[in-house]
Structures are given as structure tokens and as C-alpha cells.
Amino acid sequence: MKQCIKCGEVKDERDFSLIKSRGKLNGKCKLCVTKYVAARYLSHKDEIKVYSQIYMGSHKDEIKVYGAVYRESHKEEIAIRKAIYYKNNKVAIAAKKAIYYKNNKVAISGSSSLE
Ligand SMILES: [Zn+2]
């Protein structure tokens, strides 16, 4: 058991996340960390948005590689998620496709004739 330095509650060790770099448990419990992150996000929304855009821009390749590795190692999970999504959104997907096709008829038929 461990006491949270933020809310003062004594909780199970499972309720504290491990700080890998320091090899020890966080002083704040997971709930307090979640509250802190949510509050911080709300009060710094724009800064965080700008920062993540800059980050994405300067780490494009890393993010791409990470995404490829993730997709490769989570293939089944992703396929299942997609299937469930498709099943739950069949009508919406079909409608979107029909609209897209209608708006891009010329482009689609033009590109297929090149093949
Ligand atoms: Zn706490």
C-alpha cells in the first residue's frame, strides 16, 4: 500500500503507475494523474495543439515507422476493430461511398482508363 502525495489516500500499488526512468512508482495515484492531465489539457488546449502539430511535423518519419510497426504487430486486432466498425456503420459508409463516387465520377473513371 502507498499514500498518494496529491489526494492523501492510501491505495494499492496497482493504483500508481511506474516511472520507468526512475524505476519507482509515481507519487501521485493514477486517478490524480488522470485528473491533472485532463485539467492541464483543458487549460492549455491551444498550446498542446500547436505543440503536437510541430511535433508531428518534425517527427513525420518516426511516426510513420511507428504506425507501420504498430499495424504489423496488431494486424488481427485492427481487422477485428475494422469489421466491427464496418458492421456498425454499414449504412453510413455506403452513403459516404455513394456521395464520394458521385462527386468524383469523372476522376475515378478517368484514372481507371489509364490502368
Ligand atoms: Zn491521488
Residues whose N, C-alpha, C, O or C-beta is under 5 A from the ligand:
A	BS01	ZN	C4 K6 C7 K28 C29 C32
